[in-house]
């Protein structure tokens, strides 16, 4: 693969030059991995009118905070985009009209970077998934405050990214985003043959995992490796280390949050017991009203039960069910599709 094939040029995606994006992510102890990711995000920044980066760093023991601090001061004037205007492997600079070329030649993004070191958040003793839930909800709230701070009504897109994913195919990502009929698109998560990132975040529309091979659970769940051949694979949930959501105003107005599914299941079971004993409906939080719809609730309860049984067989709780499931099922109940 030639180096030019790995870069994203403004001429590859001129349709985003009048769009805005906010990129949110979190990272810990990943000094060796984040540099490649940050370099690609610098290229991504060039194709947008305005782009805001909001990253949380979580008490790293290596040099991750220093890498982020250095990056936080780089390229704020957007001059790095002069290197990424025209793809040398295409003839865009020849086939484009004079007006189109003038737009690309003069384009320079507005960049805002915010690195938040959240060592003030006490997550000691909390399960890994619970920590993710806390931090992802903090990131969503940060989008709301930054939007207000910048005097905007919202961003056209929000990219949620795990900063340790290293390289990703940025050129294909934004080509697919431009053409996508879906309001959410996710990475397929493949980073080694038959090894998937965020395995349990990817639920197909038939309710099964897209990739269910896992070293811990391979004796408890039926093995399945399904590789979609279509350009887009409809999903009930997905992530794979990177996802892009359209329209942050709609996203935040949905009131959807990351939830501990095991707790949701327990609350639902308690509500059922309360109703049987008293004949009354127990009050249910409005932001969780989506869970009252059986088509979203029942598949998730089934998955939680499956995880519980798997953990029971190994004698202890090895992990909680993926945090993305509750969030994406809530978004689907609010009109989003993946």
Secondary structure by P-SEA (a helix, b strand, c coil): ccccccccccccccccccbbbbbbbccccccccaaaaaaaaaaaaaaccbbbbbbbbcccccaaaaaaaaaaaccccccccccccccccccccccccaaaaaaaaacccbbbbbbbbccccccccccaaaaaaaaaaaaaaaaaaaaaaaccccccbbbbbcccccccaaaaaaaaaaaccccbbbbcccccccccccccccccccccccccccccccccccbbbbbbcccccccccccccbbbbccaaaaaaccccccaaaaaaaaaaaaaaaaaaccccccccccccccccccccaaaaaaaaaaaaaaaaacccccccccaaaaaaaaaaacccc
